[in-house]
């Protein structure tokens, strides 16, 4: 029996679980911290239903709100902005990939 853990990169994770979204990031953070939706919603000062809507992609927060959430859960703001923009692009069924780091380097 091997105890060696296989590390998965973003490509492997997305193949197995689907594309990374802001909602999936929130949910994975919550589960990693072993928090219920009620506990995390309280931490974020929002209702459980609002958190549930975010986790399931029914709602996409503004960039400013997403950055506030990122700060509270200590996730990179740049990643959250990229995910929010990509979620909007995906919702509009556009075939673009958003990259905030490339945009920052270009400016």
C-alpha positions in Angstrom: 0.0 0.0 0.0 1.4 3.4 -1.0 0.9 6.5 1.2 2.2 8.7 -1.6 -0.2 11.6 -2.3 -0.7 12.6 -5.8 -0.8 16.4 -6.2 -3.3 17.7 -8.6 -2.8 20.9 -10.7 -5.6 23.2 -11.8 -6.0 21.4 -15.1 -6.5 18.0 -13.4 -8.9 19.5 -10.8 -11.0 21.2 -13.5 -11.1 17.9 -15.5 -12.5 16.1 -12.4 -14.7 18.8 -10.9 -15.4 21.3 -13.6 -14.1 24.8 -14.1 -13.1 26.8 -11.0 -15.7 29.4 -10.2 -16.0 31.9 -7.4 -18.7 29.8 -5.9 -16.6 26.6 -6.0 -13.8 28.5 -4.4 -16.0 29.7 -1.6 -17.4 26.2 -1.1 -14.0 24.5 -1.1 -12.7 27.1 1.4 -15.7 26.5 3.6 -15.3 22.7 3.5 -11.6 23.0 4.0 -12.2 25.0 7.1 -14.9 22.5 8.2 -17.5 25.3 8.5 -21.2 25.0 7.9 -22.9 27.4 5.6 -24.4 29.1 8.7 -21.0 29.5 10.3 -19.3 30.9 7.2 -22.3 33.1 6.4 -22.0 34.6 9.9 -18.2 35.1 9.3 -19.0 36.9 6.1 -21.9 38.9 7.5 -24.4 37.6 5.0 -27.4 35.3 5.1 -27.0 31.5 4.7 -29.2 31.8 1.5 -26.9 34.4 0.1 -23.9 32.2 0.7 -25.8 29.3 -0.8 -26.6 31.3 -3.9 -23.0 32.3 -4.3 -21.7 28.8 -3.9 -24.1 27.5 -6.5 -23.4 30.3 -9.0 -27.0 31.6 -8.9 -25.6 35.0 -7.9 -22.2 36.6 -8.8 -21.2 39.4 -6.5 -19.7 42.7 -7.6 -16.0 42.9 -7.8 -15.9 45.1 -4.7 -18.0 42.6 -2.7 -15.9 39.7 -3.9 -12.7 41.5 -2.8 -14.3 42.1 0.7 -15.1 38.4 0.9 -11.5 37.5 -0.3 -10.0 39.6 2.5 -12.2 38.0 5.1 -11.3 34.5 4.1 -7.7 35.4 3.2 -7.8 34.4 -0.4 -5.8 36.3 -3.1 -7.8 39.3 -4.3 -6.4 38.9 -7.8 -7.7 35.3 -8.0 -11.2 36.4 -6.9 -11.4 39.2 -9.4 -10.3 36.8 -12.2 -12.9 34.2 -11.1 -15.7 36.9 -10.9 -14.9 38.2 -14.4 -14.6 34.6 -15.8 -18.0 33.8 -14.2 -19.6 36.8 -16.0 -18.0 35.8 -19.3 -19.2 32.2 -18.9 -22.7 33.4 -18.0 -22.8 35.4 -21.2 -21.7 32.2 -23.1 -18.6 34.0 -24.5 -15.5 32.1 -25.5 -12.9 34.1 -23.6 -10.5 33.2 -20.8 -9.9 36.0 -18.3 -6.4 36.5 -16.9 -6.0 39.3 -14.5 -2.2 38.8 -14.1 -1.7 39.3 -17.8 -3.8 42.4 -17.8 -1.9 43.8 -14.9 1.4 43.2 -16.6 0.1 44.9 -19.8 -0.8 48.2 -18.0 
